[in-house]
Amino acid sequence: MDDLIRIENEYDRQTVAWLRNRLGDQALCEVVMRMEGNGRPYVSEVCRTLGVARPPYQRTSRARPLNRAVGEAYLATIRGILGAGRHAAA
């Protein structure tokens, strides 16, 4: 479907998968091919043409866990610098 519909992010990818499950590949391809315009249509245009609202965004479990070690190290350094400046001014 990437060659027929412009997919720019994970939400677009989820919406196209939802449309494929709902309509089937053949019907979705036919709708996109009948749409007039230059190049590949956006997912929102396809949904408007079909008269359907996009499903709500579903967070995927593929998101990487946050690693805060580097940020915490930088904050500790900043706190040290700011704390040293306060004692030097006194």
N, CA, C and O atoms as a GROMACS GRO file, in nm:
protein
  360
    1MET      N    1   0.081  -0.120   0.000
    1MET     CA    2   0.000   0.000   0.000
    1MET      C    3   0.085   0.126   0.000
    1MET      O    4   0.036   0.233  -0.036
    2ASP      N    5   0.211   0.114   0.040
    2ASP     CA    6   0.298   0.231   0.046
    2ASP      C    7   0.313   0.298  -0.090
    2ASP      O    8   0.337   0.418  -0.099
    3ASP      N    9   0.300   0.220  -0.197
    3ASP     CA   10   0.314   0.277  -0.331
    3ASP      C   11   0.186   0.344  -0.380
    3ASP      O   12   0.190   0.417  -0.479
    4LEU      N   13   0.073   0.321  -0.313
    4LEU     CA   14  -0.054   0.382  -0.353
    4LEU      C   15  -0.097   0.496  -0.262
    4LEU      O   16  -0.156   0.593  -0.308
    5ILE      N   17  -0.069   0.483  -0.133
    5ILE     CA   18  -0.114   0.581  -0.034
    5ILE      C   19   0.008   0.639   0.035
    5ILE      O   20   0.103   0.567   0.067
    6ARG      N   21   0.006   0.770   0.059
    6ARG     CA   22   0.116   0.839   0.126
    6ARG      C   23   0.109   0.810   0.276
    6ARG      O   24   0.017   0.856   0.345
    7ILE      N   25   0.205   0.734   0.327
    7ILE     CA   26   0.211   0.698   0.468
    7ILE      C   27   0.329   0.771   0.530
    7ILE      O   28   0.444   0.746   0.494
    8GLU      N   29   0.301   0.862   0.624
    8GLU     CA   30   0.405   0.947   0.679
    8GLU      C   31   0.441   0.916   0.824
    8GLU      O   32   0.546   0.959   0.871
    9ASN      N   33   0.357   0.843   0.895
    9ASN     CA   34   0.387   0.814   1.035
    9ASN      C   35   0.314   0.688   1.080
    9ASN      O   36   0.244   0.624   1.003
   10GLU      N   37   0.333   0.654   1.207
   10GLU     CA   38   0.274   0.531   1.260
   10GLU      C   39   0.121   0.535   1.260
   10GLU      O   40   0.056   0.434   1.237
   11TYR      N   41   0.065   0.653   1.285
   11TYR     CA   42  -0.081   0.667   1.284
   11TYR      C   43  -0.136   0.638   1.144
   11TYR      O   44  -0.238   0.570   1.129
   12ASP      N   45  -0.069   0.688   1.040
   12ASP     CA   46  -0.110   0.657   0.903
   12ASP      C   47  -0.101   0.508   0.877
   12ASP      O   48  -0.191   0.450   0.816
   13ARG      N   49   0.007   0.446   0.923
   13ARG     CA   50   0.026   0.301   0.904
   13ARG      C   51  -0.088   0.223   0.971
   13ARG      O   52  -0.140   0.127   0.914
   14GLN      N   53  -0.124   0.264   1.092
   14GLN     CA   54  -0.234   0.197   1.164
   14GLN      C   55  -0.366   0.216   1.091
   14GLN      O   56  -0.447   0.123   1.082
   15THR      N   57  -0.388   0.336   1.038
   15THR     CA   58  -0.514   0.364   0.969
   15THR      C   59  -0.525   0.282   0.841
   15THR      O   60  -0.632   0.229   0.810
   16VAL      N   61  -0.415   0.271   0.766
   16VAL     CA   62  -0.418   0.191   0.643
   16VAL      C   63  -0.444   0.044   0.677
   16VAL      O   64  -0.520  -0.023   0.607
   17ALA      N   65  -0.382  -0.006   0.783
   17ALA     CA   66  -0.407  -0.145   0.824
   17ALA      C   67  -0.554  -0.163   0.862
   17ALA      O   68  -0.615  -0.265   0.830
   18TRP      N   69  -0.611  -0.064   0.930
   18TRP     CA   70  -0.752  -0.068   0.970
   18TRP      C   71  -0.841  -0.069   0.845
   18TRP      O   72  -0.937  -0.145   0.837
   19LEU      N   73  -0.809   0.017   0.747
   19LEU     CA   74  -0.887   0.021   0.623
   19LEU      C   75  -0.876  -0.110   0.546
   19LEU      O   76  -0.974  -0.159   0.491
   20ARG      N   77  -0.755  -0.168   0.544
   20ARG     CA   78  -0.736  -0.296   0.475
   20ARG      C   79  -0.818  -0.406   0.540
   20ARG      O   80  -0.877  -0.488   0.470
   21ASN      N   81  -0.823  -0.408   0.674
   21ASN     CA   82  -0.904  -0.508   0.744
   21ASN      C   83  -1.052  -0.486   0.721
   21ASN      O   84  -1.130  -0.581   0.710
   22ARG      N   85  -1.091  -0.360   0.714
   22ARG     CA   86  -1.232  -0.328   0.701
   22ARG      C   87  -1.284  -0.348   0.559
   22ARG      O   88  -1.394  -0.399   0.540
   23LEU      N   89  -1.204  -0.307   0.458
   23LEU     CA   90  -1.250  -0.312   0.319
   23LEU      C   91  -1.192  -0.427   0.239
   23LEU      O   92  -1.257  -0.479   0.148
   24GLY      N   93  -1.071  -0.466   0.273
   24GLY     CA   94  -0.998  -0.562   0.191
   24GLY      C   95  -0.903  -0.488   0.098
   24GLY      O   96  -0.927  -0.373   0.061
   25ASP      N   97  -0.797  -0.555   0.060
   25ASP     CA   98  -0.695  -0.493  -0.024
   25ASP      C   99  -0.748  -0.450  -0.160
   25ASP      O  100  -0.721  -0.339  -0.206
   26GLN      N  101  -0.823  -0.537  -0.223
   26GLN     CA  102  -0.872  -0.509  -0.358
   26GLN      C  103  -0.963  -0.386  -0.359
   26GLN      O  104  -0.946  -0.298  -0.444
   27ALA      N  105  -1.058  -0.379  -0.268
   27ALA     CA  106  -1.151  -0.266  -0.264
   27ALA      C  107  -1.078  -0.136  -0.232
   27ALA      O  108  -1.109  -0.032  -0.291
   28LEU      N  109  -0.983  -0.140  -0.141
   28LEU     CA  110  -0.907  -0.020  -0.105
   28LEU      C  111  -0.825   0.028  -0.225
   28LEU      O  112  -0.819   0.148  -0.252
   29CYS      N  113  -0.763  -0.064  -0.296
   29CYS     CA  114  -0.685  -0.028  -0.416
   29CYS      C  115  -0.775   0.037  -0.520
   29CYS      O  116  -0.735   0.134  -0.584
   30GLU      N  117  -0.895  -0.016  -0.539
   30GLU     CA  118  -0.987   0.039  -0.638
   30GLU      C  119  -1.028   0.181  -0.601
   30GLU      O  120  -1.034   0.268  -0.687
   31VAL      N  121  -1.054   0.204  -0.473
   31VAL     CA  122  -1.092   0.339  -0.427
   31VAL      C  123  -0.979   0.437  -0.453
   31VAL      O  124  -1.002   0.547  -0.504
   32VAL      N  125  -0.857   0.398  -0.418
   32VAL     CA  126  -0.743   0.487  -0.436
   32VAL      C  127  -0.718   0.514  -0.584
   32VAL      O  128  -0.685   0.627  -0.621
   33MET      N  129  -0.732   0.414  -0.668
   33MET     CA  130  -0.709   0.432  -0.811
   33MET      C  131  -0.813   0.524  -0.874
   33MET      O  132  -0.783   0.595  -0.971
   34ARG      N  133  -0.935   0.525  -0.821
   34ARG     CA  134  -1.041   0.612  -0.874
   34ARG      C  135  -1.027   0.757  -0.828
   34ARG      O  136  -1.085   0.847  -0.888
   35MET      N  137  -0.952   0.779  -0.723
   35MET     CA  138  -0.935   0.915  -0.672
   35MET      C  139  -0.853   0.997  -0.770
   35MET      O  140  -0.753   0.951  -0.824
   36GLU      N  141  -0.898   1.121  -0.792
   36GLU     CA  142  -0.826   1.210  -0.882
   36GLU      C  143  -0.726   1.292  -0.801
   36GLU      O  144  -0.748   1.320  -0.683
   37GLY      N  145  -0.619   1.329  -0.864
   37GLY     CA  146  -0.518   1.410  -0.796
   37GLY      C  147  -0.380   1.375  -0.846
   37GLY      O  148  -0.361   1.283  -0.925
   38ASN      N  149  -0.285   1.450  -0.798
   38ASN     CA  150  -0.146   1.429  -0.838
   38ASN      C  151  -0.077   1.342  -0.736
   38ASN      O  152  -0.073   1.376  -0.617
   39GLY      N  153  -0.022   1.231  -0.779
   39GLY     CA  154   0.055   1.146  -0.690
   39GLY      C  155  -0.031   1.065  -0.596
   39GLY      O  156  -0.151   1.045  -0.618
   40ARG      N  157   0.033   1.019  -0.490
   40ARG     CA  158  -0.035   0.935  -0.391
   40ARG      C  159  -0.117   1.022  -0.296
   40ARG      O  160  -0.068   1.124  -0.249
   41PRO      N  161  -0.241   0.981  -0.266
   41PRO     CA  162  -0.322   1.060  -0.173
   41PRO      C  163  -0.279   1.035  -0.028
   41PRO      O  164  -0.225   0.929   0.005
   42TYR      N  165  -0.305   1.133   0.056
   42TYR     CA  166  -0.283   1.117   0.199
   42TYR      C  167  -0.390   1.022   0.255
   42TYR      O  168  -0.497   1.007   0.197
   43VAL      N  169  -0.360   0.961   0.368
   43VAL     CA  170  -0.454   0.868   0.432
   43VAL      C  171  -0.583   0.941   0.467
   43VAL      O  172  -0.692   0.885   0.452
   44SER      N  173  -0.572   1.066   0.513
   44SER     CA  174  -0.692   1.143   0.549
   44SER      C  175  -0.782   1.166   0.427
   44SER      O  176  -0.904   1.166   0.441
   45GLU      N  177  -0.723   1.185   0.309
   45GLU     CA  178  -0.802   1.202   0.187
   45GLU      C  179  -0.878   1.074   0.152
   45GLU      O  180  -0.993   1.079   0.110
   46VAL      N  181  -0.812   0.961   0.170
   46VAL     CA  182  -0.877   0.833   0.143
   46VAL      C  183  -0.995   0.814   0.237
   46VAL      O  184  -1.103   0.771   0.196
   47CYS      N  185  -0.974   0.845   0.365
   47CYS     CA  186  -1.083   0.832   0.463
   47CYS      C  187  -1.199   0.924   0.429
   47CYS      O  188  -1.315   0.883   0.438
   48ARG      N  189  -1.170   1.049   0.389
   48ARG     CA  190  -1.276   1.142   0.350
   48ARG      C  191  -1.352   1.091   0.229
   48ARG      O  192  -1.475   1.101   0.223
   49THR      N  193  -1.280   1.036   0.132
   49THR     CA  194  -1.345   0.982   0.012
   49THR      C  195  -1.439   0.868   0.048
   49THR      O  196  -1.548   0.856  -0.008
   50LEU      N  197  -1.396   0.786   0.143
   50LEU     CA  198  -1.479   0.673   0.186
   50LEU      C  199  -1.590   0.715   0.283
   50LEU      O  200  -1.684   0.640   0.306
   51GLY      N  201  -1.578   0.836   0.340
   51GLY     CA  202  -1.678   0.884   0.435
   51GLY      C  203  -1.665   0.818   0.572
   51GLY      O  204  -1.764   0.801   0.642
   52VAL      N  205  -1.543   0.782   0.609
   52VAL     CA  206  -1.520   0.721   0.740
   52VAL      C  207  -1.425   0.808   0.821
   52VAL      O  208  -1.340   0.879   0.766
   53ALA      N  209  -1.440   0.802   0.952
   53ALA     CA  210  -1.350   0.872   1.043
   53ALA      C  211  -1.235   0.779   1.078
   53ALA      O  212  -1.253   0.658   1.092
   54ARG      N  213  -1.117   0.837   1.092
   54ARG     CA  214  -1.000   0.757   1.128
   54ARG      C  215  -1.018   0.700   1.268
   54ARG      O  216  -1.074   0.767   1.355
   55PRO      N  217  -0.972   0.579   1.292
   55PRO     CA  218  -0.982   0.522   1.427
   55PRO      C  219  -0.886   0.596   1.520
   55PRO      O  220  -0.791   0.659   1.473
   56PRO      N  221  -0.909   0.590   1.651
   56PRO     CA  222  -0.818   0.657   1.743
   56PRO      C  223  -0.679   0.594   1.738
   56PRO      O  224  -0.664   0.475   1.710
   57TYR      N  225  -0.578   0.676   1.764
   57TYR     CA  226  -0.439   0.629   1.762
   57TYR      C  227  -0.416   0.530   1.875
   57TYR      O  228  -0.456   0.555   1.989
   58GLN      N  229  -0.352   0.419   1.844
   58GLN     CA  230  -0.319   0.318   1.944
   58GLN      C  231  -0.168   0.317   1.964
   58GLN      O  232  -0.093   0.295   1.869
   59ARG      N  233  -0.125   0.340   2.086
   59ARG     CA  234   0.018   0.332   2.113
   59ARG      C  235   0.063   0.188   2.098
   59ARG      O  236  -0.005   0.094   2.140
   60THR      N  237   0.178   0.172   2.036
   60THR     CA  238   0.231   0.037   2.016
   60THR      C  239   0.330   0.005   2.126
   60THR      O  240   0.388   0.095   2.187
   61SER      N  241   0.351  -0.120   2.149
   61SER     CA  242   0.445  -0.163   2.253
   61SER      C  243   0.588  -0.161   2.201
   61SER      O  244   0.681  -0.196   2.274
   62ARG      N  245   0.607  -0.119   2.076
   62ARG     CA  246   0.740  -0.114   2.018
   62ARG      C  247   0.821   0.007   2.065
   62ARG      O  248   0.939   0.018   2.033
   63ALA      N  249   0.759   0.096   2.140
   63ALA     CA  250   0.831   0.214   2.186
   63ALA      C  251   0.946   0.174   2.278
   63ALA      O  252   0.931   0.086   2.363
   64ARG      N  253   1.059   0.238   2.258
   64ARG     CA  254   1.176   0.205   2.338
   64ARG      C  255   1.158   0.257   2.480
   64ARG      O  256   1.102   0.365   2.501
   65PRO      N  257   1.205   0.182   2.578
   65PRO     CA  258   1.200   0.232   2.715
   65PRO      C  259   1.295   0.350   2.730
   65PRO      O  260   1.401   0.355   2.667
   66LEU      N  261   1.257   0.444   2.814
   66LEU     CA  262   1.339   0.563   2.835
   66LEU      C  263   1.462   0.531   2.917
   66LEU      O  264   1.455   0.458   3.016
   67ASN      N  265   1.575   0.584   2.875
   67ASN     CA  266   1.698   0.572   2.951
   67ASN      C  267   1.732   0.711   3.002
   67ASN      O  268   1.768   0.800   2.924
   68ARG      N  269   1.720   0.730   3.130
   68ARG     CA  270   1.738   0.863   3.189
   68ARG      C  271   1.876   0.883   3.250
   68ARG      O  272   1.901   0.987   3.309
   69ALA      N  273   1.964   0.787   3.237
   69ALA     CA  274   2.095   0.794   3.302
   69ALA      C  275   2.176   0.913   3.253
   69ALA      O  276   2.235   0.985   3.334
   70VAL      N  277   2.179   0.935   3.122
   70VAL     CA  278   2.257   1.045   3.068
   70VAL      C  279   2.201   1.179   3.114
   70VAL      O  280   2.276   1.268   3.155
   71GLY      N  281   2.070   1.194   3.107
   71GLY     CA  282   2.007   1.318   3.152
   71GLY      C  283   2.032   1.346   3.300
   71GLY      O  284   2.061   1.459   3.339
   72GLU      N  285   2.020   1.241   3.380
   72GLU     CA  286   2.045   1.258   3.524
   72GLU      C  287   2.190   1.297   3.551
   72GLU      O  288   2.216   1.377   3.641
   73ALA      N  289   2.284   1.244   3.474
   73ALA     CA  290   2.425   1.279   3.491
   73ALA      C  291   2.447   1.427   3.456
   73ALA      O  292   2.518   1.497   3.528
   74TYR      N  293   2.387   1.474   3.349
   74TYR     CA  294   2.399   1.615   3.312
   74TYR      C  295   2.336   1.705   3.419
   74TYR      O  296   2.394   1.807   3.455
   75LEU      N  297   2.221   1.668   3.469
   75LEU     CA  298   2.157   1.747   3.574
   75LEU      C  299   2.242   1.752   3.700
   75LEU      O  300   2.251   1.857   3.765
   76ALA      N  301   2.305   1.642   3.735
   76ALA     CA  302   2.393   1.641   3.853
   76ALA      C  303   2.511   1.736   3.832
   76ALA      O  304   2.552   1.807   3.925
   77THR      N  305   2.566   1.737   3.712
   77THR     CA  306   2.676   1.829   3.681
   77THR      C  307   2.630   1.974   3.690
   77THR      O  308   2.699   2.058   3.748
   78ILE      N  309   2.515   2.004   3.635
   78ILE     CA  310   2.460   2.140   3.640
   78ILE      C  311   2.434   2.182   3.783
   78ILE      O  312   2.466   2.294   3.822
   79ARG      N  313   2.374   2.092   3.862
   79ARG     CA  314   2.348   2.125   4.003
   79ARG      C  315   2.478   2.152   4.077
   79ARG      O  316   2.485   2.242   4.161
   80GLY      N  317   2.583   2.074   4.046
   80GLY     CA  318   2.713   2.096   4.108
   80GLY      C  319   2.770   2.232   4.072
   80GLY      O  320   2.825   2.301   4.158
   81ILE      N  321   2.758   2.271   3.946
   81ILE     CA  322   2.810   2.400   3.902
   81ILE      C  323   2.731   2.513   3.968
   81ILE      O  324   2.790   2.609   4.017
   82LEU      N  325   2.601   2.502   3.970
   82LEU     CA  326   2.518   2.606   4.031
   82LEU      C  327   2.541   2.614   4.182
   82LEU      O  328   2.544   2.723   4.239
   83GLY      N  329   2.556   2.499   4.244
   83GLY     CA  330   2.583   2.498   4.388
   83GLY      C  331   2.718   2.558   4.422
   83GLY      O  332   2.731   2.627   4.522
   84ALA      N  333   2.819   2.533   4.339
   84ALA     CA  334   2.953   2.587   4.361
   84ALA      C  335   2.951   2.739   4.343
   84ALA      O  336   3.022   2.810   4.414
   85GLY      N  337   2.874   2.787   4.252
   85GLY     CA  338   2.866   2.931   4.228
   85GLY      C  339   2.801   3.004   4.344
   85GLY      O  340   2.837   3.118   4.374
   86ARG      N  341   2.707   2.941   4.410
   86ARG     CA  342   2.637   3.001   4.523
   86ARG      C  343   2.732   3.013   4.642
   86ARG      O  344   2.729   3.113   4.713
   87HIS      N  345   2.816   2.913   4.665
   87HIS     CA  346   2.911   2.916   4.777
   87HIS      C  347   3.024   3.015   4.751
   87HIS      O  348   3.075   3.076   4.844
   88ALA      N  349   3.062   3.032   4.625
   88ALA     CA  350   3.171   3.124   4.592
   88ALA      C  351   3.127   3.269   4.609
   88ALA      O  352   3.209   3.355   4.643
   89ALA      N  353   2.998   3.297   4.586
   89ALA     CA  354   2.948   3.433   4.597
   89ALA      C  355   2.932   3.475   4.743
   89ALA      O  356   2.928   3.595   4.772
   90ALA      N  357   2.922   3.381   4.834
   90ALA     CA  358   2.897   3.415   4.974
   90ALA      C  359   3.018   3.461   5.047
   90ALA      O  360   3.009   3.493   5.166
   0.00000   0.00000   0.00000
